[in-house]
């Protein structure tokens, strides 16, 4: 997070198991639990954006290919991304 942006204070309740894991990470990194939570949220948001981009890239590949075998592979990958394994 950039120092020039103002922060917004949020209060969240974590399940006990998640809280323990966050605290353990914070101890290992010698940082605060709040900093760990921010990093985990940022990582999660970035991962969602990457998944979204990958999905749309695959959809674009599907519209551009004429190879039936490749279309089948892409369709399977899109279905896995949408519905899980």
MOMO-V227602 format. One record per backbone hydrogen bond with DSSP energy under -1.0 kcal/mol. CO is the residue of the C=O (numbers start at 1). NH is the residue of the N-H. If there is no record, write none. Layout:
# MOMO-V227602
co nh
CO NH
CO NH
This chain:
# MOMO-V227602
co nh
15 19
16 20
17 21
18 22
19 23
20 24
21 25
22 26
23 27
24 28
25 29
26 31
32 36
33 37
34 38
35 39
36 40
37 41
38 42
39 43
40 44
41 45
42 46
43 47
44 48
45 49
46 50
47 51
48 52
49 53
50 54
51 55
52 56
53 57
54 58
55 59
56 60
57 61
58 62
59 63
60 64
61 65
67 71
68 72
69 73
70 74
71 75
72 76
73 77
74 78
75 79
76 80
77 81
78 82
79 83
80 84
